[in-house]
Amino acid sequence: MTFDLAVDLPADRKGSDLSRNAEILAEVVDRSVHQPTDSLESTCSSIARELLARHPTASEATVHAEADYFLTRGVAPERQSYEDYRLVARALARRTDRSDLYLRRGVGAEAVGMTVCPCAMETARDLLTRSYPALEDPSWKGLPVVSHNQRNRTRLVLDFDGALPVEVDDLIAAIESAFSSPTYAILKRGDEGAVVVQAHQRPKFVEDVVRDLLATLPGHFARLPDGVDVEVRSVSEESIHKYDVEASHRTTLGELRRAAPP
């Protein structure tokens, strides 16, 4: 687990009292041994509040935390394992003109899956048709053909005021549904073939992963208010190119609901 702590520095001060940050973090960690917190974002919120309490000249404090997270996943009940994900949490605390405290939380997750390039698939289909004219037969229409693959890493973070019931498992489920296919630690030979076929039946650009994920969020989080901020970042680690491709988008649940088809 990692924590990033920050407070703003007034123009008339040369530096921040960094030891206070370390003391706060140590106290929170020690306290969590005896009084476990209900969530990582709650811990970030507690740290952000305490940062402002011990830095009286600061007007804003931010905390960002990441931790490994595990879920039992598999292609079959007898072939399940602990799949690793990344849990993300953050908090922003800010003093207001009314001398009270504004607090905003964030909770998110990152998952790894697989995508298949639609462009290369269509180009390969044209090339293969020249050698195998039977592919022009209407009965073969829709048959996926070879293409190059990517390992895709997608991160979804929701930011909101106060406290809301956001489950990280729901975030992960939303992310994995946007891939061409999830990936797994344990795959037998037949499983590998099934995953490859499934992925090639759902070819996607990295932009498609972002679009499809955003489109499902109103359904996944129907009880959350419109004001929830949504941040998505997806990176495809390319196989035949010497570069990776990234797509990202920021919006709100309200905007996504208004953009949804009737």
Backbone as a ProteinNet text record, in pm:
[ID]
protein_1_A
[PRIMARY]
MTFDLAVDLPADRKGSDLSRNAEILAEVVDRSVHQPTDSLESTCSSIARELLARHPTASEATVHAEADYFLTRGVAPERQSYEDYRLVARALARRTDRSDLYLRRGVGAEAVGMTVCPCAMETARDLLTRSYPALEDPSWKGLPVVSHNQRNRTRLVLDFDGALPVEVDDLIAAIESAFSSPTYAILKRGDEGAVVVQAHQRPKFVEDVVRDLLATLPGHFARLPDGVDVEVRSVSEESIHKYDVEASHRTTLGELRRAAPP
[TERTIARY]
83.8	0	87.6	44	117.4	22.8	78.1	3.3	81	9.1	64.7	-12.9	59.3	-1.6	49.3	-39.5	2.8	-84.7	-23	-95.4	-43.8	-130.3	-84.7	2.1	91.3	188.6	164.2	136.1	117.2	244.1	227.4	340.1	442.2	400	492.4	566.7	553.3	625.4	723	842.1	945.4	924.1	864.4	847.6	740.3	703.8	600.8	666	590.3	639.8	613.8	707.7	685.1	675.1	740.2	735	592.5	511.1	372.4	297.9	328.7	265	301.6	429.5	473.9	411.7	399.5	338.6	191.8	120.3	-21	-37.5	42.2	31.5	63.5	166.6	202.2	90.1	29.7	-79.3	-200.2	-232.3	-347.3	-322.7	-202.9	-170.5	-174.9	-116.9	-119.6	-262.6	-345.4	-482.9	-563.6	-531.7	-607.9	-586.1	-474.7	-449.2	-552.9	-591.6	-686.3	-828.8	-843.5	-975.7	-980.9	-1003.7	-1004.3	-1106	-1067.6	-1155.6	-1249.2	-1360.4	-1457.4	-1417.6	-1327.1	-1286.3	-1158.3	-1088	-964.3	-993.3	-1106.1	-1138.1	-1171.3	-1225	-1248.5	-1116.5	-1019.8	-887.4	-826.6	-839.4	-787.8	-856.5	-985.7	-1059.2	-1009.5	-985.5	-935.3	-797.9	-713.7	-580.5	-590.5	-677	-691.1	-739.8	-835.2	-883.4	-770.5	-695	-588.5	-476.4	-452	-350.3	-384.2	-509.3	-547.9	-544.6	-577.2	-574	-432.4	-332.7	-193.8	-113.8	-172.8	-111	-205.3	-206.4	-303.7	-291.7	-178.2	-162.9	-208.1	-235.3	-279	-429.6	-473.8	-616.8	-671.2	-581.5	-626	-529.3	-584.2	-503.9	-558	-469	-509	-436.5	-505.4	-449.5	-486.9	-388.9	-409.9	-349.2	-425.3	-377.4	-406.1	-316.2	-336.3	-294.4	-366.4	-337.5	-372.6	-304	-339.9	-472.4	-552.6	-684.7	-706.3	-768.1	-780.4	-925.6	-965.2	-1096.5	-1079.5	-1166.9	-1165.3	-1233.2	-1159.8	-1209.4	-1161.1	-1230	-1186.5	-1285.7	-1242.5	-1330.9	-1424.7	-1392.3	-1476	-1457.1	-1556.3	-1545.2	-1421.5	-1380	-1263.8	-1132	-1135.9	-1013.5	-1020.1	-1033.7	-1037.5	-911.2	-877.9	-760.3	-784.9	-693.8	-703.3	-643.8	-730.9	-687	-657.7	-548.1	-507.5	-558.4	-600.9	-649	-580.6	-613.6	-558.7	-673.5	-670.1	-769.6	-716	-798.7	-759.5	-854.8	-800.3	-882.7	-815.3	-896.1	-839.1	-938.3	-885	-969	-912.8	-1003.8	-969.5	-1041.5	-965.3	-1022.5	-984.2	-1082.8	-1057	-1132.2	-1061.9	-1127.9	-1218.4	-1331.6	-1423.9	-1429.2	-1496.6	-1509.5	-1590.3	-1671	-1752.6	-1678.1	-1548.5	-1463.6	-1500.2	-1581.7	-1605.1	-1517.6	-1543.2	-1454.3	-1533.4	-1483.2	-1540.4	-1459.4	-1529.3	-1461.2	-1516.5	-1426.2	-1464.8	-1382.6	-1449.6	-1384.8	-1379.8	-1288.8	-1282.6	-1251.8	-1316.2	-1288.1	-1282.9	-1186.3	-1170.9	-1100	-1084.2	-1017.7	-953.1	-852.6	-787.2	-783.7	-818.2	-817.8	-743.5	-694.5	-621.6	-705	-721.3	-794	-729.6	-807.5	-755.8	-842.6	-779.4	-852.5	-794.2	-875.6	-838.9	-862.9	-768.3	-776.6	-877.9	-983.4	-1081.7	-1023.9	-938	-883.1	-797.9	-705.3	-619.8	-702.8	-812.4	-897.1	-959	-1010.1	-1071	-966.4	-848.7	-741.9	-698.1	-685.2	-647.8	-755.6	-883.2	-991.3	-978.6	-949.3	-932.7	-816.5	-706	-589.8	-618.9	-685.9	-715.5	-815.9	-908.5	-1009.7	-946.3	-834.4	-765.4	-712.4	-668	-615	-722.9	-830.2	-938.6	-1071	-1103.8	-1224.7	-1352.4	-1350	-1469.2	-1513.2	-1422.6	-1458.7	-1558.3	-1573	-1670.6	-1812.1	-1825.4	-1958.1	-2035.5	-2163.2	-2241.7	-2251	-2240.9	-2251.1	-2133.2	-2023.2	-1906.8	-1907.5	-2008.7	-2014.3	-2018.8	-1939.1	-1933.6	-1832.4	-1769.4	-1667.7	-1545	-1502.3	-1381.6	-1258.3	-1163.5	-1038.6	-924	-802	-685.7	-672.8	-614.3	-583.5	-477.5	-425.7	-328	-399.4	-340.9	-404.5	-328.4	-396	-333.7	-368.4	-274.5	-307.5	-356.4	-477.5	-539.2	-549.7	-510.1	-522	-618	-728.7	-829.9	-855.9	-859.7	-884	-1010.8	-1096.1	-1221.1	-1223.5	-1247.3	-1253.8	-1379.8	-1453.2	-1570.4	-1538.8	-1565.8	-1544.1	-1678.8	-1695.5	-1825.2	-1808.4	-1908.4	-1911.3	-1960.8	-1905.3	-1953.3	-1919.5	-2015.5	-1994.7	-2107.4	-2071.7	-2169.5	-2132.7	-2234	-2208	-2155.4	-2025.4	-1962.6	-1878	-1910.7	-1837.5	-1732.2	-1610.3	-1502.7	-1528.8	-1597.4	-1628.4	-1716.7	-1807.7	-1893.4	-1811.2	-1712.9	-1624.8	-1549.1	-1497	-1421.1	-1509.9	-1631.7	-1724.3	-1754.6	-1771.3	-1798	-1679.2	-1559.1	-1439.2	-1424.5	-1436.1	-1412.3	-1516.3	-1636.6	-1738.9	-1707.6	-1616.9	-1583.3	-1468.3	-1395.3	-1285.2	-1338.4	-1252	-1286.7	-1304.6	-1220.4	-1233.8	-1155.7	-1206.2	-1120.3	-1004.2	-904.4	-792.6	-784.4	-716.4	-716.8	-577.8	-551.8	-422.8	-414.4	-526.1	-525.7	-611.6	-548.3	-618.3	-560.1	-645	-604.6	-611.9	-567.7	-559.5	-695.2	-799.9	-932.7	-980.9	-946	-984	-919.1	-792	-722.3	-793.8	-832.9	-903.5	-1034.4	-1108.2	-1236.6	-1218.6	-1115.5	-1089.8	-1051.7	-966.9	-924.4	-1043.9	-1129.3	-1246.4	-1340	-1364.6	-1451.8	-1398.1	-1267.6	-1207.8	-1219.9	-1197.6	-1204.8	-1348.4	-1444.4	-1584.5	-1624.3	-1539	-1567.5	-1445.3	-1399.8	-1281.7	-1310.7	-1210.9	-1230.3	-1101.2	-1116.7	-1009.3	-1007.2	-897.8	-891.5	-1001.6	-1034.6	-1144	-1277.3	-1295.4	-1419.3	-1432.8	-1320.9	-1325.1	-1378.5	-1327.9	-1374.2	-1521.4	-1560.6	-1700.6	-1794.6	-1760.2	-1849.7	-1858.2	-1746.7	-1749.1	-1838.3	-1821.8	-1902.3	-2051.1	-2082.5	-2223	-2291.7	-2215.7	-2276.4	-2288.2	-2219.3	-2213.5	-2349.3	-2438.2	-2569.2	-2644.3	-2627.5	-2691.6	-2624.3	-2492.6	-2419.2	-2439.5	-2455.8	-2462.4	-2587.6	-2701.2	-2828.4	-2864.5	-2815.1	-2853.6	-2765.8	-2659.9	-2570.8	-2624.7	-2601.2	-2655.2	-2583.4	-2648.1	-2593.4	-2459.8	-2436.4	-2316.3	-2188.6	-2193.9	-2072.9	-1984.9	-1858.4	-1762.6	-1707.7	-1687.3	-1638.7	-1509.6	-1409.3	-1280.5	-1240.1	-1216.4	-1176	-1046.2	-953.4	-827.4	-798.2	-776.7	-752.1	-625.7	-538.1	-411.1	-400.4	-380.8	-357.5	-208	-152.3	-11.4	0.5	47.9	43.3	139.2	101.3	185.1	269.3	215.7	292.7	345.4	305.4	358.4	460	545.8	647	600.9	472.8	416.7	286.3	240.5	111.5	11.3	-116.1	-222.9	-311.3	-342.1	-420.9	-543.9	-654.2	-776.1	-828.7	-884.2	-936.1	-1052.7	-1131.7	-1246.4	-1289.4	-1335.4	-1392.3	-1534.6	-1626	-1765.2	-1833.5	-1964.4	-2042.8	-2147.7	-2200.2	-2307	-2429.8	-2454.3	-2566.8	-2553.7	-2435	-2412.5	-2427.5	-2381.1	-2395	-2541.7	-2618.7	-2761.5	-2835	-2800.1	-2866.4	-2826.8	-2707.8	-2660.9	-2710.4	-2766	-2810.1	-2928.3	-2935.3	-3049.2	-3178.6	-3290.8	-3420	-3464.9
-118.2	0	123.6	225.6	352.3	468.5	572.1	693.6	812.7	907.2	1036.7	1143.7	1226.5	1331	1466.7	1565.9	1699.9	1805.1	1920	2038.8	2156.1	2256.9	2373.5	2461.4	2536.8	2617.1	2764.9	2843.8	2988.3	3053.2	3164.9	3231.9	3284.4	3311.1	3368.5	3262.7	3135.2	3028.3	2962.2	2930.4	2870.8	2721.7	2655.4	2511.3	2459.7	2333.9	2269.9	2188.2	2163.8	2083	1935.3	1875.7	1741.1	1635.3	1657.4	1558.1	1537.5	1641.6	1627.1	1528	1530.2	1434.8	1291.6	1269.6	1135.3	1091.5	1183.3	1150.2	1111.6	1186.8	1156.6	1018.7	989.7	861.3	746.6	763	658.3	636.6	744.5	732.3	661.5	695.3	631.4	483.7	447.9	306.7	231.8	289.6	224.3	207.6	309.2	303.7	198.9	179.8	83.4	-60.2	-86.2	-220.9	-256.7	-160.9	-185.5	-146.3	-52.2	-7.2	-5.2	-121.5	-127.6	-30.7	37.5	131.7	58.3	122.3	56.4	61.7	154	163.4	244.1	225.9	299.9	448.4	480.5	622.1	691.7	617.3	675.5	707.4	620.5	646.7	771.2	783.2	902.7	1028.7	1021.4	1136.8	1176.3	1077.2	1105.4	1172.1	1123.1	1181.5	1325.3	1349.4	1483.7	1582.6	1541.2	1628.4	1661.4	1559.6	1579.5	1665.7	1655.1	1739.9	1887.8	1923.4	2063.4	2104.8	2010.1	2043.2	2074.1	2006.7	2023.6	2119.2	2162.1	2264.3	2384.4	2465.9	2575.5	2679	2688.1	2785.5	2729.9	2601.1	2538.8	2554.1	2566.8	2576.2	2452	2365.3	2246.5	2132	2012	1891.2	1781.8	1706.6	1594.6	1468.7	1357.4	1226.6	1129.9	1053.8	952.7	822.6	715.4	584.9	478.8	381.5	266.8	140.7	32.3	-94.2	-209.5	-321.4	-443	-495.2	-552.3	-601.7	-732.4	-830.3	-963.3	-1010.1	-1073.8	-1136.2	-1276.3	-1366.1	-1500.2	-1499.5	-1537	-1537	-1663.7	-1700.5	-1815.1	-1845.4	-1920	-1956.3	-2069.6	-2140.6	-2251	-2262.4	-2316.1	-2326.8	-2402.3	-2503	-2582.4	-2518.1	-2405.3	-2338.5	-2190.5	-2165.9	-2029.7	-1998.1	-1872.6	-1828.6	-1685.8	-1636.1	-1497.5	-1406.9	-1336.7	-1243	-1108.2	-1045.5	-920.8	-799.5	-700.2	-572.7	-461.6	-339.1	-224.4	-142.5	-119.4	-37.5	104.4	202.7	343.3	419.6	507.4	592.9	728.4	832.2	964.8	1054.2	1162.8	1257.1	1397.3	1493.9	1635.2	1704.5	1773.2	1853.6	1998.4	2088.9	2229.8	2317.1	2416.1	2512.7	2602.1	2641.6	2729.3	2865.3	2959.8	3094.4	3094.9	2990.4	2982.5	2915.2	2890.7	2828.6	2682.9	2622	2479.2	2405.9	2277.5	2195.2	2131.4	2149.8	2081.4	1954.6	1841.6	1713.9	1640.2	1593.8	1516.9	1388.8	1278.9	1147.3	1091.3	997.4	924.7	778.8	691.1	548.3	492.1	404.8	351.2	217.9	164.7	35.9	32	-53.7	-78.2	-227.4	-267.6	-408.4	-425.6	-546.3	-581.3	-680.9	-654.2	-745.4	-751.7	-791.6	-814.7	-741.8	-682.4	-625.9	-680.1	-672.6	-719.9	-605.9	-580.1	-466.7	-492.7	-412	-429.6	-394.7	-293.6	-249.6	-359.3	-416	-522.9	-644.6	-668.9	-783.8	-769.1	-649.4	-628.9	-631.3	-576.7	-581.3	-725.3	-802.9	-943.9	-1021.1	-986.4	-1054.7	-1032.7	-909.1	-880.1	-959.1	-966.1	-1040.1	-1190.1	-1244.4	-1387.2	-1425.1	-1333.8	-1363.2	-1385.1	-1317.5	-1337.2	-1479.6	-1536.4	-1672.8	-1777.3	-1737.9	-1831	-1766	-1772.7	-1705.7	-1750.4	-1867.2	-1916.1	-1821.6	-1737.3	-1642.8	-1538.9	-1526.8	-1433.8	-1488.5	-1618.5	-1679.6	-1614.7	-1576.3	-1510.3	-1590.9	-1722.5	-1806	-1784.4	-1727	-1700.5	-1557.4	-1479.6	-1341	-1334.3	-1247.5	-1234.1	-1324	-1414.6	-1501.2	-1418.4	-1416.6	-1340.5	-1407.4	-1325.2	-1377.3	-1324.2	-1354.9	-1320.2	-1168.5	-1127.7	-987.6	-982	-863.3	-852.1	-808.8	-847.8	-829.6	-729.4	-680.9	-590.1	-633.5	-615	-620.3	-481.6	-474.4	-345.2	-324.6	-205.9	-166.6	-48.2	-66.9	37.6	72.1	203.2	253.6	338.3	313.3	387.2	444	575.2	641.2	725.7	715.2	798.3	893.4	1022.9	1124.7	1182.1	1205.2	1251.5	1323	1404.5	1473	1377.5	1392.4	1312.5	1166.6	1080.1	935.3	871.5	783.9	712.2	563.7	477.2	331.9	283.5	297.6	251.2	128.5	17.1	-107.1	-125.6	-155.3	-171.1	-290.7	-394.9	-510	-469.1	-372.3	-324.2	-246.2	-171.2	-99.9	-197.7	-302.8	-402.5	-474.3	-508.2	-574.9	-486.3	-356.6	-264.6	-257.7	-250.9	-243.4	-369.5	-485.9	-611.2	-634.4	-581.1	-598.7	-518.3	-421.6	-336.8	-391.9	-490.6	-550.1	-635.8	-667.5	-773.7	-903.9	-924.9	-1040.4	-1014.8	-1062.7	-1064.3	-1160.6	-1151.7	-1246.5	-1315.2	-1430.3	-1514.1	-1571.2	-1599.5	-1657.1	-1804.7	-1876.4	-2020.1	-2048.1	-2098.5	-2134.9	-2264.8	-2364.6	-2484.9	-2457	-2556	-2532.7	-2496.5	-2569.4	-2538.1	-2402	-2364.8	-2233.2	-2122.3	-2142.2	-2040.6	-2016.4	-2126.5	-2112.6	-2037.8	-2067	-2001.5	-1852.2	-1816.4	-1674.8	-1601.9	-1663.9	-1600.6	-1581.5	-1683.5	-1671.5	-1563.1	-1561.5	-1459.3	-1319.6	-1301.8	-1170.4	-1130.1	-1224.6	-1191.2	-1169.4	-1215.6	-1186.3	-1046.7	-984.8	-850.3	-760.2	-740.3	-655.9	-512.2	-447.5	-311.9	-231.6	-104.6	-8.2	32.7	94.9	142.5	246.6	325.1	421.3	351.7	233.6	158.5	111.3	73.6	30.8	144.3	265.3	381	408.2	409.9	437	334.5	206.7	102.1	102.6	129.8	137.6	252.3	369.7	485.1	459.3	390.9	366	276.3	190.6	97.3	154.7	265.3	314.1	355.1	421.9	452.9	328.6	217	93.3	30.4	35.7	-23.4	54.8	186.9	271.8	358.8	293.2	364.1	445.1	406.5	474.2	594.6	614.2	726.6	853.5	970.3	1096.6	1142.5	1236.5	1289.1	1359.8	1415.6	1495.2	1416.9	1285.5	1203.7	1224.5	1260.2	1275	1138.9	1121.7	995	1020.9	940.1	950.9	811.8	799.1	671.3	691.5	600.5	600.4	457.4	438.5	305.2	306.8	210.5	201	62.5	59.3	-65.6	-82.2	-187.9	-218.6	-297.9	-230.7	-284.9	-402.1	-491.9	-608.9	-590.7	-531.6	-518.3	-376.8	-283.7	-147.7	-126.1	-30.6	-0.4	111.5	129	230.8	177	237.6	205.5	314.6	284.2	377.3	400.4	527.4	563.1	642.5	617.2	695.5	726.8	846.2	885	979.9	991.8	1082.2	1116.1	1239.8	1285.8	1335	1298.2	1338.7	1323.1	1326.5	1302	1196.1	1134.9	1037.9	1104.7	1229.5	1301	1318.1	1355.3	1371.3	1238.4	1131.1	999.7	959.1	989.8	955.4	1037	1162.3	1245.6	1205.3	1147.7	1105.4	966	892.9	756.2	756.6	660.3	653	629.1	680.8	662.6	517.9
0	0	0	-73.6	-78.7	-48.5	15.1	43.4	-11.4	-71.7	-110.4	-35.5	42.2	122.8	76.9	74.5	32.4	98.4	130.1	173.4	91.5	71.1	-3.6	87	25	99.7	72.2	175	155.3	100.7	31.4	-32.9	67.1	191.3	288.9	369.4	333.3	403	307.5	358.7	273.6	251.5	349.3	336.7	429.3	408.8	489.9	601.1	707.3	819.7	787.7	715.4	663.2	772.7	885.1	991.9	1041.6	1032.3	1075.6	986.1	858.9	767.9	804.9	832.1	869	1001	1094.7	1223.7	1207.7	1126.4	1104.2	1042.9	941.3	873.6	968.9	1050.8	1147.1	1248.3	1293.1	1390.5	1331.5	1207.8	1143.7	1123.5	1081.1	1060.9	1193.8	1298.6	1429.5	1480.3	1458.9	1506.1	1431.1	1303.8	1224.3	1269.8	1339.9	1391.6	1497.1	1578.6	1687.3	1651	1557.8	1516	1362.7	1302.7	1155.6	1096.6	989.9	923	828.7	794	706.9	559.9	522.7	383.2	373	261	238.7	217	152.9	132.3	263.8	360.9	493.2	561.7	544.3	600.1	536.2	404.6	336.3	388.5	413.5	464.6	602.7	687.8	822.6	817	727.9	714.5	663.7	564.2	508.6	613.8	696.3	804.3	901.7	937.1	1035.6	978.3	848.6	786.4	803.6	783.2	800	946.4	1033.3	1176.4	1223.2	1168.6	1214	1124.6	1015	930.4	927.4	1031.2	1040.6	929.6	864.1	755.7	621.1	614.6	488.4	472.6	348.2	320.7	251.2	203.9	131	155.3	169.3	187.8	97.2	36.6	-49	-6.5	-17.7	15.5	-95.5	-141	-245.5	-195.9	-204.1	-158.1	-263.1	-274.4	-362	-288.4	-316.4	-248.5	-340.6	-323	-395	-341	-431.2	-395.3	-470.4	-404.7	-464.9	-462.7	-573.2	-584.8	-641.8	-603.3	-658	-794.1	-895.5	-1032.4	-1102.6	-1210.9	-1289.9	-1399.8	-1500.2	-1610.5	-1571.8	-1463.5	-1415.7	-1264.2	-1192.1	-1045.4	-999.6	-1076.8	-1036.4	-1077.7	-1148.1	-1190.5	-1153.1	-1024.7	-975	-897.8	-894.9	-820.7	-774.4	-692	-647.8	-755	-824.3	-927.8	-861.8	-902.2	-838.7	-916.8	-840.3	-892.4	-813.4	-848.6	-777.5	-721.5	-591.4	-523.6	-510.8	-544.5	-543.1	-451.8	-369.1	-283.8	-271.2	-253.9	-236.5	-162.5	-109.9	-36.1	-53.3	-57.7	-62.9	51.5	136	244.1	220.7	233	204.4	304.5	357.7	444.6	358.9	412.7	341.7	409.7	344.8	400.3	529.1	549.1	670	784.6	765.9	867.7	895	805.9	820	718.7	699.2	616.9	503.4	381.7	265.7	242.5	226	210.1	88.2	4.5	-113.6	-116.4	-142.6	-144	-285.4	-304.9	-431.5	-405.6	-481.3	-471.3	-612.6	-635.5	-770.1	-771.5	-891.5	-909.3	-1046.4	-1057.5	-1185.9	-1211.1	-1333.1	-1371.4	-1502.2	-1523.4	-1645.5	-1725.2	-1853.9	-1941	-2077.6	-2176	-2310.9	-2411.7	-2511.7	-2624.5	-2754.9	-2859.5	-2993	-3091	-3177.3	-3269.2	-3382	-3392.1	-3500.4	-3637.8	-3643.9	-3772.2	-3834.8	-3757	-3810.3	-3847.8	-3774.3	-3806.4	-3945.7	-3978.5	-4109.1	-4220.7	-4193.3	-4293.4	-4317.9	-4209.9	-4223.9	-4299	-4275.1	-4346.8	-4497.9	-4537.5	-4680.9	-4739.1	-4665.7	-4715.8	-4724.4	-4625	-4623.4	-4731.7	-4760.7	-4862.2	-4998.9	-5025.1	-5152.7	-5165.2	-5054.6	-5056.6	-5032.6	-4962.2	-4930.1	-4971.7	-5099.3	-5149	-5078.8	-5017.2	-4947.7	-4836.8	-4788.1	-4682.4	-4730.2	-4866	-4919.7	-4914	-4887.6	-4877.7	-4763.6	-4786.4	-4680.6	-4551.2	-4561.9	-4441.2	-4346.3	-4397.9	-4314.2	-4260.4	-4295.4	-4251.3	-4098.4	-4042.4	-3897.2	-3829.6	-3906.8	-3847.1	-3812.2	-3686.9	-3652.4	-3711.7	-3753.7	-3807.4	-3721.1	-3760.9	-3679.9	-3665.4	-3554.4	-3530.8	-3422.3	-3396.6	-3287.6	-3160.4	-3047.5	-2917.1	-2832.8	-2729.5	-2633.8	-2492	-2402.4	-2259.8	-2221.6	-2171.9	-2142.8	-1992.4	-1948.4	-1808.2	-1800.6	-1732.1	-1722.3	-1576.5	-1551.7	-1416.2	-1416.7	-1319.2	-1301	-1159.6	-1147.9	-1017.6	-1011.7	-901.1	-875.3	-760.3	-779.4	-676.5	-633.8	-502.9	-454	-320.8	-287.2	-158.5	-50.4	70	182.8	168.2	201.2	197.5	118.1	26	-54.7	-57.6	-74	-74.2	-208.9	-230.7	-354.2	-322.7	-384.6	-362.2	-471.6	-430.2	-527.5	-619.2	-568.5	-653.1	-770.4	-748.6	-857.1	-960	-912.7	-1005.5	-1093.6	-1033.9	-1109.3	-1209.6	-1168.4	-1260.4	-1381.2	-1357.8	-1468.2	-1563	-1507.2	-1591.4	-1675.8	-1612.5	-1684.9	-1793.9	-1776.4	-1879.3	-2005.1	-1994.8	-2109.4	-2193.1	-2143.8	-2220.7	-2334.8	-2429.9	-2524.3	-2448.5	-2347.6	-2259.2	-2132.2	-2017.7	-1898.5	-1920.5	-1836.8	-1839.2	-1703.1	-1700.2	-1580.1	-1555.1	-1428.1	-1391	-1428.1	-1416.7	-1443.9	-1566.6	-1672.5	-1795.5	-1849.6	-1868.8	-1939.6	-2090.3	-2170.5	-2314.8	-2373.5	-2335.6	-2385.9	-2340.3	-2217	-2166.1	-2247	-2281.9	-2360.9	-2492.9	-2558.8	-2685.4	-2668.6	-2560.4	-2537.6	-2512.3	-2436.7	-2409.5	-2537.5	-2620.2	-2745.4	-2838.7	-2850.8	-2937.7	-2885.6	-2756.1	-2698.5	-2727.1	-2709.2	-2732.1	-2878.8	-2970.5	-3113.3	-3160.4	-3083.2	-3115.2	-3067.8	-2986.7	-2935.5	-2955.5	-3079.4	-3101.2	-3060	-2998.4	-2948.3	-2956.5	-2993.1	-2974.6	-2827.6	-2784.7	-2647	-2622.8	-2726	-2712.2	-2687.7	-2748.8	-2728.4	-2584.7	-2523.4	-2383.4	-2296.1	-2320.3	-2243.1	-2271.1	-2399.1	-2435	-2372	-2386.8	-2337.5	-2185.3	-2119.2	-1973.1	-1927.4	-1987	-1948.3	-1972.6	-2081.3	-2113.8	-2011.9	-1944.4	-1848.4	-1707.8	-1678.9	-1541.6	-1485.3	-1561.5	-1503.6	-1456.7	-1526.6	-1483.7	-1363.8	-1360.5	-1248.2	-1119	-1130.9	-1011.9	-1014.9	-1028.8	-1043	-919.1	-802	-678	-646	-720.3	-691.9	-756.9	-696.1	-748.5	-874.6	-944.2	-1069.4	-1050	-931.6	-908.6	-891.9	-895.4	-882.5	-1005.3	-982.8	-1092.2	-1133.1	-1262.6	-1317.9	-1393.1	-1363.8	-1433.4	-1481.8	-1611.3	-1670.7	-1747.8	-1729.3	-1804.4	-1846.9	-1976.1	-2029.9	-2113.7	-2090.1	-2162.1	-2225.7	-2357	-2427.7	-2452.1	-2395	-2414.5	-2544.4	-2648.2	-2782.8	-2801.2	-2892.7	-2920.8	-3046.1	-3153.4	-3277.6	-3297.7	-3212.9	-3220.3	-3108.3	-3126	-3025.2	-2931.8	-2921.7	-2832.4	-2775.2	-2667.8	-2609.7	-2648.2	-2633.6	-2670.1	-2547.6	-2522.8	-2404.6	-2445.7	-2375.2	-2390.4	-2251.6	-2234.5	-2103.3	-2120.7	-2015.2	-2020.2	-1877.7	-1859.3	-1733.3	-1759.5	-1672	-1687	-1551.3	-1549.7	-1428.2	-1458.6	-1353.9	-1374.8	-1435.9	-1397.2	-1455.1	-1605	-1652.5	-1796	-1868.5	-1807.9	-1869.9	-1879.2	-1775.6	-1780.3	-1885.9	-1900.3	-2001.1	-2141.8	-2157.8	-2289.9	-2327.1	-2230.8	-2257.9	-2354.6	-2446.9	-2541	-2466.9	-2516	-2447.4	-2451.5
[MASK]
++++++++++++++++++++++++++++++++++++++++++++++++++++++++++++++++++++++++++++++++++++++++++++++++++++++++++++++++++++++++++++++++++++++++++++++++++++++++++++++++++++++++++++++++++++++++++++++++++++++++++++++++++++++++++++++++++++++++++++++++++++++++++++++++++++++

